[in-house]
Amino acid sequence: MGQSGDMITRALLAVFLVLLLGLFSFFAISLQNEKVLPVKSQKGKPLILEGDLYTIDGQSVDKKILLSEKVILNVYASYCLPCVIEHPFLMEIAELKDIKIIGISYKDQVLDTKEYLERLGDPYDFSILDLEGNLSLKLGVIGPPETFLIIDGEIVAHRIGVIDINIWNDEFAKYF
């Protein structure tokens, strides 16, 4: 039984090594592929709002506000470190620009969201509670922060990631 046990062990080791070699080969080949598909922007698409929306204070949201004139939608969360980085710039926009800035609290608890806004300041006209992430999913959000510029119900600019003065000037300023 000793020799057959050794043979089984060797056979299993050989199978394991072949599988491991195959896995490494697969990764090596996939890393050489330069065709990485970019994340699709929502630019040019209409803003579609389904279902009832509520603020972090529990008030019903009038969807007409989101579909009229110019509105910045900013998806954020209290647990999001890049959101903390972009927050001072959002405060600056809120002070300098005559535009509605509406936050979307992405998969975050109400108390955490309110504490975040109290600590860093609140640049938003109001924040929509998106506890389950359903609204954000319909917007095509992959995670906070993301910023949308909506003009008359159409997404005219969409930024995945932190927004700062350079991004603002490159992607958003031309609409003001």
C-alpha angles and dihedrals in degrees: 000000000000095000095045090049090052091049092051090049091049092047092050090047090051091049090048092050092048091051091047091049090049091051093050090048091051092052093045091053093045092051090056091057107099094189101102110165113230121232108262118247119223091222113138095020125116119251105248116195119189128177129008120314125205134191123237085260091058097252121139114253119232101225091205088074090061094047101046130079118331121337131170114212113198120189111208144152136200091236092053113103095193087054089059089051094053095040098089090054091051088052088053093050090049090055099042106035128065095223138113112253112195122187127213111208100215118213091325134134116253094236092049091048093050092047090050091052093045091051098045102026129258115264093171129099082216138332125237115222110233099173096160095035094239097132092045091049090054089051090054094247115168094187142316136327104047127142130202129189110209120193117185092337097313126109103235098168132023127182123189107202136012118348117214137158093284094050090044092053093045100043112015113024094075089069093061 
